[in-house]
Amino acid sequence: MKQSGRLVGALKMELKRRGIAYKDLAASLSLSESAVKQMFANGNFTLKRLDQLCEILELDFSELANLAKERREVLEQLTIEQEERLVGNPQLLLVAYCVVNHWGFDQILTKYNISESQCIQRLAELDRMKVAELLPGNRIRALISPNFHWQPDGPIERYFRQQVQGEFLNADFNEETAELVARSGDISHHTFSLLVQRLQAAGTLFDDLARDDRKLDHTQKHGTTMLLAIRHWQFAAFSNQER
């Protein structure tokens, strides 16, 4: 994809994320809706128009450029075989986690008990899987789409349920850096749908803020997991007593 195409794609993505329709954008720019649609279809933006769009989206041009950079040809999903390869090699899974979170080569070596040659080997494997690019000077470029998702009920999701989920929830959550909100009640399908939308919005907010934090030094950041879940469910000890 050409750079100009990625820039237009980034603008469209931000408009959609912020709920700004073409007609709303047209009103802000004092243009007709058809003119705005044509502008995006042709990718014909003057520097002045780009400045106006960045102002409306509350973005610096550098931030827009970074968003465009992320829209290169990237993975949205691994194959079942690739996921099995990750869960079958704990060291490869660890390096993949670091890559997805945009760690640098030196950060990985400093934080984890892995040698330089081992790290290069794992990164080369991820390069062949198109998860990342291993660049000269051991620089790393993640190739994961913002819309990346694991295979439904695939090896990674099963690994999470079996190995990670229990460990994560088996805590008192009373620390300053922990929070657990648990609610239970009888609700309608409409209310259920509203809550799902709010949960999805919270997940999007997490992704957006984590992306903003990439520019911070690694000493200012900490590995963090947020688990959002809702489903129709009843405690087995209760359901077992039903007539």
Backbone bond lengths (Angstrom), bond angles and torsions (degrees), N, CA, C in turn:
res aa  C-N    CA-C-N  psi(-1)  N-CA   C-N-CA  omega(-1)  CA-C   N-CA-C  phi
1 M - - - 1.470 - - 1.522 109.16 -
2 K 1.345 117.75 132.89 1.447 121.38 179.11 1.515 110.61 -68.36
3 Q 1.367 114.59 157.41 1.454 119.17 -177.64 1.523 111.56 -59.97
4 S 1.355 117.11 -40.09 1.461 119.54 -179.61 1.522 110.79 -63.68
5 G 1.341 116.55 -37.03 1.457 120.34 178.15 1.518 111.89 -65.35
6 R 1.353 115.75 -38.64 1.461 119.22 178.07 1.525 110.99 -67.59
7 L 1.337 116.59 -34.35 1.465 120.55 179.23 1.530 110.30 -65.77
8 V 1.328 116.56 -44.58 1.462 120.73 177.42 1.520 109.83 -63.46
9 G 1.327 117.04 -41.48 1.454 120.92 178.83 1.527 111.99 -61.81
10 A 1.339 115.94 -39.17 1.463 120.20 178.61 1.522 110.88 -66.02
11 L 1.335 117.14 -39.75 1.466 121.02 177.71 1.525 110.43 -63.15
12 K 1.319 116.95 -44.69 1.462 121.13 179.75 1.525 110.65 -62.67
13 M 1.334 115.93 -42.17 1.457 120.59 -179.34 1.526 111.12 -62.07
14 E 1.350 116.16 -42.16 1.459 119.81 -179.29 1.531 111.33 -69.80
15 L 1.317 117.39 -37.17 1.467 120.27 176.79 1.526 110.24 -61.86
16 K 1.321 115.66 -44.91 1.462 120.36 -179.38 1.521 110.44 -65.12
17 R 1.350 115.97 -43.45 1.461 120.04 -177.84 1.523 111.76 -62.68
18 R 1.334 116.54 -33.29 1.460 120.92 -178.15 1.527 112.91 -93.64
19 G 1.349 116.21 1.87 1.458 119.91 177.09 1.517 113.88 70.73
20 I 1.341 117.28 30.13 1.465 121.58 -179.75 1.528 108.85 -99.50
21 A 1.324 117.40 113.19 1.464 122.50 179.56 1.527 109.92 -81.75
22 Y 1.339 116.01 162.50 1.465 120.22 179.48 1.526 111.39 -58.62
23 K 1.338 116.62 -36.98 1.462 119.04 -179.07 1.530 111.03 -66.63
24 D 1.340 116.76 -35.39 1.467 120.73 177.04 1.530 110.15 -68.45
25 L 1.335 115.22 -41.42 1.457 119.92 179.24 1.526 110.63 -65.22
26 A 1.339 115.73 -38.98 1.473 120.51 179.08 1.522 110.73 -60.84
27 A 1.333 117.18 -41.52 1.464 121.08 179.41 1.530 110.52 -63.93
28 S 1.334 116.87 -39.92 1.465 120.78 -179.17 1.526 111.37 -68.17
29 L 1.345 116.62 -30.82 1.465 121.04 -177.46 1.531 112.45 -95.77
30 S 1.347 116.38 -1.22 1.485 121.57 -176.66 1.523 110.99 58.54
31 L 1.340 114.87 42.94 1.460 121.91 177.56 1.526 109.02 -125.11
32 S 1.332 116.01 166.77 1.463 119.30 173.99 1.528 108.43 -79.72
33 E 1.338 115.21 156.33 1.461 119.01 179.14 1.527 110.95 -61.42
34 S 1.334 117.09 -38.45 1.470 120.50 179.51 1.528 111.13 -63.92
35 A 1.332 117.22 -35.54 1.470 120.77 179.15 1.527 110.53 -66.50
36 V 1.340 116.10 -38.95 1.464 120.07 178.72 1.526 110.12 -66.63
37 K 1.334 117.19 -43.38 1.457 120.81 179.02 1.527 110.66 -61.22
38 Q 1.330 115.86 -40.98 1.466 119.45 179.50 1.522 110.96 -65.94
39 M 1.331 116.09 -38.39 1.460 121.20 -179.56 1.524 110.39 -61.31
40 F 1.338 116.26 -42.80 1.453 119.62 179.89 1.525 111.55 -74.37
41 A 1.326 117.06 -33.49 1.467 120.48 179.72 1.524 111.00 -66.29
42 N 1.351 115.88 -39.48 1.469 120.51 -178.27 1.521 112.84 -88.60
43 G 1.328 116.57 -16.54 1.460 119.89 -176.36 1.510 112.35 66.49
44 N 1.345 115.12 30.25 1.462 121.01 -175.07 1.524 110.10 -99.92
45 F 1.350 116.49 90.85 1.456 122.07 -178.53 1.525 110.37 -118.72
46 T 1.318 116.58 130.72 1.456 119.59 171.12 1.531 108.17 -80.40
47 L 1.321 116.93 164.59 1.460 120.18 177.85 1.526 110.68 -61.89
48 K 1.328 116.10 -36.96 1.461 120.23 178.63 1.521 110.08 -63.81
49 R 1.346 116.34 -41.70 1.460 119.88 -179.65 1.539 110.86 -66.82
50 L 1.331 116.46 -38.34 1.460 119.84 177.17 1.526 110.78 -62.69
51 D 1.332 116.08 -40.37 1.470 119.89 177.06 1.527 110.77 -60.18
52 Q 1.353 115.95 -41.77 1.463 120.41 179.90 1.530 110.62 -64.43
53 L 1.335 116.36 -42.67 1.462 120.49 -179.84 1.531 111.16 -65.01
54 C 1.321 116.49 -41.81 1.466 120.30 178.16 1.525 111.09 -63.10
55 E 1.335 116.01 -36.98 1.458 119.76 179.32 1.524 110.77 -67.04
56 I 1.340 116.34 -41.13 1.463 120.84 178.86 1.527 110.50 -64.74
57 L 1.345 116.23 -39.43 1.458 121.25 -178.11 1.534 112.69 -85.82
58 E 1.343 114.83 -1.64 1.470 120.74 -179.84 1.524 110.91 56.47
59 L 1.335 115.20 47.93 1.453 122.64 179.87 1.520 110.11 -124.63
60 D 1.333 116.39 143.70 1.466 119.72 165.82 1.521 107.22 -77.41
61 F 1.338 115.78 155.96 1.467 118.10 179.87 1.529 110.66 -62.72
62 S 1.345 116.46 -33.68 1.461 120.02 178.84 1.528 110.90 -63.26
63 E 1.347 116.97 -36.73 1.461 120.81 178.37 1.525 110.23 -67.92
64 L 1.336 116.28 -39.40 1.465 120.12 177.42 1.529 110.18 -64.69
65 A 1.334 116.27 -39.94 1.463 120.35 178.82 1.524 111.00 -62.97
66 N 1.341 116.97 -39.19 1.462 120.50 177.64 1.526 111.61 -65.52
67 L 1.343 115.88 -38.57 1.469 119.48 176.84 1.522 110.34 -63.90
68 A 1.338 116.11 -40.51 1.465 120.81 179.12 1.524 110.53 -64.94
69 K 1.330 116.04 -38.32 1.462 120.93 179.77 1.519 110.75 -61.43
70 E 1.331 116.01 -36.10 1.460 120.76 -179.07 1.525 112.64 -71.09
71 R 1.338 117.36 -12.62 1.456 120.52 -175.81 1.524 112.50 -93.72
72 R 1.361 118.49 15.72 1.451 120.25 173.55 1.531 107.83 -65.82
73 E 1.324 116.27 174.06 1.457 120.21 -178.15 1.533 109.25 -60.73
74 V 1.305 116.49 111.79 1.458 120.74 -174.80 1.525 110.48 -134.64
75 L 1.323 114.01 165.94 1.462 120.90 -179.35 1.523 111.55 -81.07
76 E 1.310 115.63 138.93 1.455 120.51 171.51 1.521 111.03 -107.71
77 Q 1.342 116.63 -15.38 1.462 119.68 -179.59 1.522 109.61 -164.84
78 L 1.326 116.36 143.28 1.453 121.59 173.38 1.527 109.55 -88.67
79 T 1.317 116.12 163.39 1.465 120.23 173.71 1.533 108.67 -79.42
80 I 1.318 115.77 165.53 1.462 120.87 176.08 1.529 109.80 -57.71
81 E 1.334 116.24 -42.65 1.458 120.94 -178.41 1.527 111.43 -63.58
82 Q 1.322 116.77 -39.55 1.462 120.34 179.22 1.530 111.50 -67.53
83 E 1.327 116.31 -39.84 1.464 119.42 177.37 1.532 110.39 -64.73
84 E 1.325 116.99 -40.33 1.458 120.50 177.93 1.525 110.40 -62.09
85 R 1.318 115.90 -36.34 1.462 120.84 178.37 1.525 111.13 -64.23
86 L 1.317 116.77 -38.08 1.468 121.00 179.37 1.525 111.29 -67.92
87 V 1.327 116.85 -50.07 1.470 119.10 -176.50 1.519 111.14 -71.14
88 G 1.331 117.76 -19.24 1.460 120.71 179.07 1.516 113.01 -83.29
89 N 1.338 117.43 -7.15 1.465 121.44 -178.98 1.526 108.69 -135.66
90 P 1.347 118.02 95.81 1.465 121.24 -176.27 1.524 113.63 -54.42
91 Q 1.334 117.11 -37.11 1.462 119.40 -179.62 1.527 111.25 -68.89
92 L 1.326 116.75 -39.66 1.460 120.67 177.39 1.523 110.35 -65.64
93 L 1.335 116.87 -39.54 1.461 121.29 178.33 1.532 110.29 -63.70
94 L 1.324 116.74 -39.78 1.464 121.36 178.93 1.521 111.06 -63.19
95 V 1.325 117.09 -47.64 1.463 120.58 -179.27 1.533 110.35 -65.86
96 A 1.337 116.86 -36.72 1.459 120.15 177.05 1.524 110.53 -62.27
97 Y 1.337 116.55 -41.60 1.475 120.68 176.82 1.528 110.01 -58.59
98 C 1.333 116.88 -45.34 1.463 120.97 -179.59 1.527 111.11 -63.06
99 V 1.324 116.49 -41.99 1.465 121.15 -179.02 1.528 110.72 -63.31
100 V 1.337 116.04 -46.86 1.466 120.51 -179.45 1.530 110.98 -60.34
101 N 1.346 116.52 -29.95 1.456 120.85 179.57 1.529 112.44 -95.75
102 H 1.360 115.19 14.87 1.473 122.33 171.71 1.526 113.72 62.06
103 W 1.332 115.97 41.02 1.454 120.50 173.37 1.521 109.62 -77.44
104 G 1.318 116.59 151.55 1.447 121.74 173.50 1.522 110.26 -89.00
105 F 1.338 115.96 164.84 1.461 122.47 -177.99 1.527 111.03 -57.86
106 D 1.325 117.14 -48.20 1.467 121.10 -178.29 1.528 111.72 -65.55
107 Q 1.328 116.91 -33.86 1.466 120.05 178.26 1.529 110.68 -62.18
108 I 1.327 115.91 -42.32 1.471 120.17 -179.38 1.525 110.10 -62.77
109 L 1.339 116.22 -45.66 1.466 120.38 -178.52 1.530 111.70 -65.57
110 T 1.330 116.26 -36.49 1.463 120.42 -179.00 1.522 111.61 -70.80
111 K 1.309 116.51 -38.67 1.467 121.02 -174.05 1.522 112.89 -82.25
112 Y 1.325 117.87 -37.28 1.459 120.63 -170.43 1.528 113.19 -119.82
113 N 1.316 115.17 155.17 1.463 122.54 -178.89 1.528 108.89 -81.16
114 I 1.316 114.71 76.13 1.460 121.87 -179.79 1.521 107.91 -141.66
115 S 1.320 116.59 133.49 1.461 120.16 -177.44 1.527 110.57 -77.75
116 E 1.320 115.66 164.52 1.469 120.45 179.69 1.517 111.32 -60.64
117 S 1.348 117.33 -43.85 1.469 120.34 -179.10 1.528 111.10 -66.35
118 Q 1.336 117.14 -39.35 1.472 120.17 178.00 1.528 110.44 -63.77
119 C 1.328 116.48 -42.46 1.456 120.39 -179.56 1.526 110.85 -62.83
120 I 1.328 116.46 -42.00 1.468 120.86 178.58 1.532 110.01 -63.18
121 Q 1.326 116.86 -41.72 1.471 120.57 178.95 1.529 111.14 -61.58
122 R 1.342 116.26 -44.90 1.463 119.73 -179.79 1.530 110.33 -65.64
123 L 1.331 116.83 -40.78 1.469 120.12 179.31 1.527 110.85 -66.01
124 A 1.328 116.42 -36.00 1.467 119.87 177.23 1.528 110.26 -64.11
125 E 1.341 116.74 -38.32 1.464 120.61 176.29 1.529 110.61 -62.60
126 L 1.334 116.74 -44.54 1.464 120.71 178.96 1.516 111.09 -65.93
127 D 1.329 116.47 -31.49 1.465 121.03 175.98 1.527 110.11 -64.40
128 R 1.323 116.47 -44.15 1.470 120.16 178.68 1.529 111.57 -66.46
129 M 1.343 116.27 -28.24 1.464 120.89 178.18 1.529 111.83 -83.51
130 K 1.346 116.59 -2.16 1.476 123.03 -179.41 1.532 111.89 65.89
131 V 1.341 116.03 23.33 1.463 120.27 175.71 1.524 109.97 -82.96
132 A 1.341 115.92 -30.80 1.458 121.10 -178.22 1.518 109.15 -153.34
133 E 1.326 115.29 165.28 1.455 121.83 172.87 1.521 108.19 -112.83
134 L 1.327 116.40 130.00 1.457 121.80 174.04 1.515 107.22 -94.90
135 L 1.323 116.63 110.15 1.455 123.23 -173.18 1.525 111.05 -99.68
136 P 1.334 117.18 165.45 1.474 120.10 177.60 1.531 111.36 -53.21
137 G 1.332 115.29 144.95 1.456 119.56 -178.28 1.511 112.49 77.28
138 N 1.344 116.22 17.10 1.474 121.90 -178.92 1.522 112.57 58.58
139 R 1.323 115.48 30.74 1.458 118.84 173.06 1.532 107.93 -79.15
140 I 1.328 115.74 149.97 1.468 121.35 -174.93 1.520 109.64 -122.26
141 R 1.321 116.37 133.39 1.468 120.94 174.53 1.524 108.42 -123.21
142 A 1.325 116.23 115.79 1.462 120.43 178.00 1.523 110.24 -70.32
143 L 1.323 116.53 141.44 1.467 121.88 -179.92 1.527 110.41 -119.00
144 I 1.328 115.74 41.56 1.467 121.75 -177.70 1.523 109.15 -105.56
145 S 1.325 116.19 128.62 1.461 121.78 178.31 1.522 110.88 -68.91
146 P 1.364 117.07 149.19 1.473 118.91 172.67 1.529 112.29 -58.91
147 N 1.354 116.06 -21.52 1.468 120.63 179.47 1.531 111.85 -95.97
148 F 1.328 116.94 15.27 1.463 120.60 -177.26 1.533 110.98 -59.41
149 H 1.316 115.94 139.24 1.465 120.37 177.57 1.525 109.17 -147.89
150 W 1.325 115.23 151.46 1.463 120.57 179.98 1.526 110.18 -79.86
151 Q 1.320 115.52 161.66 1.460 120.99 176.43 1.535 109.46 -61.34
152 P 1.342 118.05 128.74 1.476 119.91 178.11 1.529 110.43 -57.35
153 D 1.333 115.91 124.87 1.463 122.58 -178.07 1.527 111.71 54.34
154 G 1.346 115.14 30.51 1.456 120.46 178.40 1.521 111.56 -88.17
155 P 1.330 117.60 -173.72 1.469 121.26 -177.19 1.523 114.44 -55.74
156 I 1.339 118.25 -40.31 1.463 120.65 -178.29 1.527 110.84 -69.39
157 E 1.335 117.43 -44.49 1.461 120.01 179.80 1.524 110.77 -64.69
158 R 1.324 117.47 -39.21 1.467 120.23 178.15 1.526 110.31 -67.51
159 Y 1.323 116.36 -38.94 1.465 120.52 176.96 1.529 109.90 -61.57
160 F 1.314 116.82 -41.41 1.463 120.85 179.44 1.530 110.41 -62.25
161 R 1.328 116.49 -46.92 1.464 119.80 -178.42 1.531 111.26 -63.63
162 Q 1.336 116.30 -40.38 1.457 119.93 -173.74 1.527 113.40 -82.85
163 Q 1.341 117.61 -36.49 1.452 121.04 -171.18 1.532 114.68 -109.42
164 V 1.320 117.36 -28.39 1.463 120.42 -169.73 1.527 112.68 -107.38
165 Q 1.321 116.30 -45.31 1.460 121.29 -171.14 1.523 112.97 -57.23
166 G 1.331 116.65 -47.48 1.450 120.00 -179.03 1.515 112.40 -63.55
167 E 1.345 116.70 -43.05 1.461 121.12 178.93 1.521 111.04 -62.17
168 F 1.336 115.78 -39.79 1.463 120.56 -178.63 1.529 111.31 -65.58
169 L 1.328 116.86 -43.92 1.463 120.83 -175.55 1.523 113.36 -82.23
170 N 1.325 116.73 -16.00 1.465 119.92 -177.79 1.531 109.99 -82.28
171 A 1.325 116.55 66.82 1.467 122.87 -179.52 1.519 107.97 -151.16
172 D 1.341 116.44 161.74 1.465 118.60 -178.48 1.533 112.81 -86.59
173 F 1.340 117.85 -13.37 1.462 122.73 176.76 1.535 112.31 56.54
174 N 1.328 116.57 30.90 1.460 120.33 178.86 1.526 112.81 -98.04
175 E 1.324 116.93 -3.63 1.463 120.33 179.92 1.524 110.46 -72.00
176 E 1.320 114.76 161.13 1.467 119.83 179.65 1.522 111.78 -63.77
177 T 1.339 116.62 -28.81 1.465 120.84 -178.09 1.527 111.71 -99.75
178 A 1.313 117.16 28.74 1.465 120.76 178.13 1.523 109.66 -141.06
179 E 1.316 115.55 150.58 1.464 120.46 -179.81 1.526 108.30 -153.75
180 L 1.302 116.52 134.08 1.461 121.41 176.39 1.521 108.77 -132.35
181 V 1.331 115.42 124.30 1.463 121.01 177.21 1.527 107.36 -115.73
182 A 1.301 116.93 117.66 1.463 121.62 -179.81 1.524 109.41 -127.16
183 R 1.307 116.04 127.36 1.465 121.63 179.27 1.526 108.69 -133.97
184 S 1.315 115.67 151.84 1.453 119.90 177.57 1.521 109.19 -145.62
185 G 1.309 116.65 137.25 1.457 120.11 -179.93 1.516 110.89 -178.61
186 D 1.330 116.25 171.03 1.462 121.76 177.54 1.526 108.45 -91.70
187 I 1.336 116.89 119.66 1.465 120.83 -177.29 1.524 110.08 -130.74
188 S 1.321 115.89 160.08 1.456 122.08 179.69 1.532 110.53 -80.63
189 H 1.330 115.28 167.60 1.466 120.51 177.67 1.531 109.68 -63.39
190 H 1.334 117.17 -38.35 1.469 120.89 179.08 1.528 110.94 -61.10
191 T 1.342 116.13 -46.07 1.461 120.30 178.87 1.521 110.93 -64.22
192 F 1.329 115.86 -39.06 1.464 120.36 177.12 1.524 110.42 -57.84
193 S 1.334 116.99 -45.77 1.464 121.83 -179.56 1.529 111.69 -62.63
194 L 1.342 116.54 -40.30 1.467 120.46 178.25 1.528 111.04 -62.99
195 L 1.324 116.19 -41.94 1.461 120.03 179.93 1.527 111.37 -65.75
196 V 1.323 116.83 -38.71 1.468 120.60 177.71 1.523 110.21 -61.29
197 Q 1.339 117.16 -42.24 1.460 120.60 178.03 1.524 111.55 -60.66
198 R 1.343 116.29 -41.50 1.462 120.32 179.57 1.536 110.71 -65.99
199 L 1.321 117.10 -39.17 1.457 120.95 178.43 1.527 110.83 -64.24
200 Q 1.342 116.26 -42.60 1.459 120.31 178.20 1.525 110.79 -63.14
201 A 1.342 116.30 -39.09 1.459 120.47 178.54 1.529 110.46 -64.78
202 A 1.332 117.02 -38.55 1.462 120.80 177.89 1.532 110.67 -64.29
203 G 1.332 116.52 -38.92 1.461 120.41 177.04 1.517 111.83 -63.98
204 T 1.342 116.22 -41.28 1.464 120.77 177.65 1.522 110.79 -64.27
205 L 1.328 116.77 -40.19 1.464 121.09 178.13 1.529 110.47 -61.91
206 F 1.323 116.96 -42.38 1.471 120.93 177.82 1.525 109.89 -57.70
207 D 1.343 116.63 -48.08 1.469 120.96 -179.34 1.525 111.35 -61.16
208 D 1.334 116.90 -43.49 1.464 121.38 -178.52 1.526 111.15 -63.60
209 L 1.320 116.57 -45.27 1.462 120.30 -178.34 1.529 111.12 -69.86
210 A 1.326 117.23 -36.95 1.466 120.53 177.23 1.522 110.14 -64.07
211 R 1.331 116.38 -37.78 1.463 119.92 177.44 1.531 110.67 -65.34
212 D 1.333 116.85 -40.42 1.466 120.33 177.76 1.526 111.38 -63.16
213 D 1.336 116.48 -33.14 1.465 120.69 -176.78 1.524 113.31 -77.68
214 R 1.326 117.67 -5.59 1.462 119.19 179.89 1.527 112.19 -60.14
215 K 1.335 116.39 -29.43 1.467 119.55 -177.25 1.527 112.12 -76.29
216 L 1.339 118.10 -10.59 1.451 121.50 179.40 1.527 110.86 -77.27
217 D 1.322 115.99 153.71 1.455 120.66 174.33 1.527 109.03 -64.31
218 H 1.348 116.12 146.86 1.471 119.02 -174.77 1.530 112.30 -64.01
219 T 1.339 117.65 -20.64 1.464 119.79 178.30 1.522 112.07 -72.32
220 Q 1.328 117.07 -13.89 1.459 121.37 -179.65 1.524 112.16 -94.93
221 K 1.348 116.96 0.17 1.460 120.23 -175.44 1.529 110.54 -122.59
222 H 1.311 115.79 153.75 1.466 121.97 -179.06 1.526 109.44 -136.31
223 G 1.324 116.00 141.54 1.455 119.89 176.75 1.523 110.30 -57.30
224 T 1.309 116.17 128.00 1.465 120.82 -174.29 1.530 109.93 -138.59
225 T 1.309 116.35 136.96 1.463 121.48 177.11 1.520 109.24 -121.51
226 M 1.320 116.13 131.77 1.460 121.77 174.40 1.522 107.93 -118.86
227 L 1.311 116.20 120.67 1.461 121.25 -179.23 1.518 108.64 -108.95
228 L 1.322 116.20 117.69 1.462 121.80 178.39 1.518 107.56 -112.66
229 A 1.316 117.47 124.00 1.461 119.50 -176.66 1.514 111.02 -147.37
230 I 1.320 115.31 142.34 1.469 121.28 174.32 1.522 107.54 -154.41
231 R 1.317 117.18 137.57 1.468 120.57 176.74 1.514 109.41 -163.65
232 H 1.333 116.03 158.78 1.454 120.64 172.05 1.529 107.12 -69.95
233 W 1.310 116.29 120.76 1.470 119.51 -172.70 1.524 109.48 -161.14
234 Q 1.324 115.07 147.56 1.459 119.85 173.32 1.524 108.65 -136.62
235 F 1.301 115.05 138.84 1.445 122.43 179.61 1.524 109.88 -52.59
236 A 1.325 116.64 131.07 1.471 120.54 -176.00 1.531 112.68 -57.49
237 A 1.337 116.20 -35.05 1.462 119.21 179.81 1.530 111.66 -64.29
238 F 1.340 115.78 -23.40 1.470 120.21 176.18 1.531 110.27 -87.01
239 S 1.310 116.99 -49.03 1.472 120.57 -176.38 1.518 111.34 -62.68
240 N 1.337 116.64 -30.64 1.472 119.85 179.64 1.534 112.27 -67.36
241 Q 1.333 115.54 -15.80 1.461 119.87 -179.28 1.520 112.42 -99.39
242 E 1.340 116.55 4.39 1.459 119.03 179.77 1.522 110.14 -73.02
243 R 1.342 115.58 152.85 1.459 120.22 177.19 1.508 109.66 -72.88
